[in-house]
Amino acid sequence: MTIDSSSLIDVPVIDTERLRLEPLGLGHFTGLWASLADEESRRLTGTTESFEESQVTTWLSGLAERDDRADWAIILRETGEFIGEVVLNELDAEAEAMNFRIALAGAAFRGLGFGTEATRAVVDHAFDVIGLHRISLDVFDFNPSARRAYEKAGFVFEGLQRDTQFIDGAWRSSVMMAILADDPRPWRSEPVSADGS
């Protein structure tokens, strides 16, 4: 299957049972800015950089022009509240592969299955619409709940990168995980064929 790069330029809205994933943009500045200030979210994602408001607005303004990534705001459908972001980035068109990352906006949204729900929706979109063959990610070894959420979304352990970042006074390692287009997606009622459809 060839990658449909138009689906990276025109990032679609994806609705799930409880969430609305919409293209991340300037309208999400307030929620994203608050998320970037959340210390636990920063620790879990390994974010060490400090940001200025102008940097974030410039970044958000330019996302719609990118053809090498897809960024969504995670919106709670019931309230319209911004609860995080989910991203496909680091496109390798030749290998039909991208990286995945997700960040929830605070402790109030963790442990409720929102991450799993958003991840499954983006995995389906990545394979069934964009045409990817492989999606990979890494997660810190001190974040077992995120690893479980990724496993529920079909990601498989591939290895350990030792001492990737110095966090909380100690070197921490990253767990490497990935899912392929023909890997099982247990949340789907129909089986996945060899071409990912």
Number of C-alpha atoms within 10 A of each C-alpha: 13 11 19 14 17 11 18 23 16 14 21 15 11 16 15 13 9 13 23 21 25 19 23 23 19 16 13 21 17 12 17 24 16 13 21 21 14 15 11 15 18 17 14 17 16 16 13 10 7 8 11 8 11 9 11 15 16 12 13 18 15 11 19 18 11 13 16 17 21 26 24 24 27 29 23 19 15 9 8 11 15 23 22 28 25 23 20 23 18 14 19 13 15 8 11 17 22 23 17 22 16 21 22 23 24 18 10 9 14 15 12 9 13 20 23 20 18 26 23 22 16 22 24 19 16 26 24 17 18 19 22 27 23 20 22 19 20 21 21 22 18 13 14 12 11 20 21 13 19 22 16 18 24 22 24 17 16 14 12 16 15 12 14 14 14 11 15 8 6 9 11 17 19 19 20 19 21 21 23 19 22 16 18 16 20 13 12 10 7 9 14 16 11 9 13 20 15
